[in-house]
Amino acid sequence: ENASYGLTLCAECGMISELARTGGGRLVAVCTLGNDAPVTPCGRCRQLLWEHGGPSLLVEVDGVPRPMTDLIPHAFPEASNFTNPNG
């Protein structure tokens, strides 16, 4: 971790990289910890989690599993929904 978000490689990014490296699958539930206490993912990680778990992915927030739609209600669509304007 790093205090500058632009230089940070969050645990969620590492987890998703490993998921992709090993053949993938969809995430179902995630709990992130900082100093042995649950922490909510940053905005960039919320988008990554959405892309690899979808709107029903559960994330622990204040001890309660919440769907991604609670954490990022207006997420960008999945990458597969984007089209290349150059063909």
C-alpha positions in Angstrom: 0.0 0.0 0.0 1.0 3.6 -0.5 -0.6 6.9 0.6 -0.7 8.0 -3.1 -3.6 6.1 -4.7 -1.9 6.4 -8.1 1.1 4.5 -6.8 -0.9 2.0 -4.7 -1.4 -1.7 -5.6 -4.3 -2.6 -3.4 -4.8 -6.2 -2.2 -8.0 -6.3 -4.4 -5.9 -5.6 -7.5 -3.5 -8.4 -6.6 -6.3 -10.8 -5.9 -8.0 -10.0 -9.3 -4.7 -10.3 -11.1 -4.2 -13.8 -9.6 -7.7 -14.7 -10.5 -7.1 -13.8 -14.1 -3.7 -15.5 -14.2 -5.1 -18.8 -13.0 -8.0 -18.9 -15.4 -10.5 -16.8 -13.6 -14.0 -17.3 -12.5 -16.5 -14.9 -10.9 -16.0 -13.5 -7.4 -18.9 -14.2 -5.0 -17.9 -12.4 -1.8 -14.9 -10.3 -0.6 -13.7 -9.0 2.7 -10.7 -6.7 2.9 -8.7 -6.1 6.1 -6.4 -3.2 7.1 -4.7 -3.4 10.5 -6.9 -6.5 11.3 -10.1 -4.6 10.8 -12.5 -4.6 7.8 -12.0 -1.8 5.4 -14.0 -0.9 2.3 -12.3 -0.9 -1.1 -11.3 2.3 -2.8 -13.1 3.5 -5.9 -10.8 1.9 -8.4 -11.0 -1.4 -6.6 -14.8 -1.2 -6.4 -14.9 -0.9 -10.2 -12.5 -3.9 -10.6 -14.5 -5.9 -8.2 -17.7 -5.1 -10.1 -16.1 -6.2 -13.3 -15.1 -9.6 -11.8 -18.1 -10.2 -9.6 -20.9 -8.2 -10.9 -23.6 -6.3 -9.1 -24.5 -9.2 -6.7 -20.9 -9.6 -5.4 -21.0 -9.3 -1.6 -18.5 -7.0 0.1 -18.2 -6.7 3.9 -19.0 -3.1 5.1 -19.2 -2.4 8.8 -19.6 -6.1 9.5 -22.5 -6.5 7.1 -22.2 -8.2 3.6 -23.5 -5.7 1.1 -24.0 -6.1 -2.7 -21.8 -4.1 -5.0 -24.8 -2.0 -6.0 -24.7 -0.5 -2.6 -21.0 0.4 -2.9 -20.9 1.6 -6.5 -24.5 2.2 -7.7 -23.6 3.7 -11.0 -20.6 1.5 -12.0 -19.3 1.5 -15.6 -20.7 -1.5 -17.5 -18.6 -4.6 -17.8 -15.7 -4.4 -20.2 -17.4 -6.8 -22.5 -20.1 -4.2 -23.2 -17.6 -1.7 -24.7 -17.0 -1.7 -28.4 -13.9 -0.6 -30.3 -14.8 2.5 -32.3 -12.0 1.7 -34.7 -13.4 -1.6 -35.7 
